[in-house]
Amino acid sequence: MLETSARLLKLLSLLQSPRDWSGADLATELGVGVRTVRRDVDKLRNLGYPVDAVPGVAGYRLGAGAALPPLLLDDDEAVAVAIGLRAAATGSVAGIEESSVRALTKLEQVLPSRLRHRVKLLQAIAVMPSGGATVRPEVLLAVAEACRDRQRLRFDYRSHDGTAGRRTTEPHRMVHTGRRWYLVAWDLDRDDWRTFRLDRLEPRIPTGPRFTAREVPDLDATARGVASGGYRYQARFVIEAPVEVIADRLAPSVATVTPINASTTQVDTGANALDELVLHIGLLGYPFQVQSPPELIAHVKELTTRLTAAVPPS
């Protein structure tokens, strides 16, 4: 009886995943025969769970109904959810910090003791506020839905200098760098891929017609767009250090690093303040040269003069 109950719980957990299951696939996952799967499905139906038959594949899916099943998570899934809730408390999405803490508390209360101990270990992790601009949940959900359904997305957008405009895009995916949320999309007006900060974006509803997905940029191309796009200043540096050393210090979402030779690396990055660019690269601890933009070169010269004057003569 215990074995049968455990198998029914596992079957219910499998059916909760967003896919259609063939009887053969379920049998493989459960380690039983197809006829046993059919009997177990009938038992779930008798318990009130709406398990629908999928025509054409001799399979099953969990249908909509009044009696929804409980959320079933295996050990790794429960830990993953707890980590996500802990990270959500940093405040990168506006208004969900307190809700995330409440949800994490409820999760801990219903977990078995062995798993509750693992999740409580996460409390030892100090989670600092992200420091980035927050995104409203309704904006996040609207953009995610447009990406999922491949529907054109129109939105009002405020650039780094405060200029407002309207954009029409084919949204591809969202990127979270730990500090900010971005949308990677094909800009129909500029006929090119662009990245947009979600905290500067206001979707216009309803969304546009469906579109056929284009060949998307690779992860490196997306990272380059996030690293420099959407900032007031885009800068290039040459650093006297091997590329593997610099790549270990600068995440792809922060900068794009390119080897020049075995001991020199080109770094492309962006920021809204010149001091932020100088400080970020200067603290790496390696000799560097500023290649662009001209405003940054002039700013470094001025900063060097001021810092030299601040040192008492020897």
Helices and strands as residue ranges (DSSP letters): H 2-15, E 21-22, H 23-30, H 34-46, E 51-54, E 59-62, H 75-88, H 97-110, H 113-120, G 121-124, H 137-149, E 153-158, E 164-176, E 181-187, E 192-197, G 198-200, E 201-204, H 219-228, E 233-239, H 243-249, E 255-261, E 264-271, H 274-282, E 288-292, H 294-309
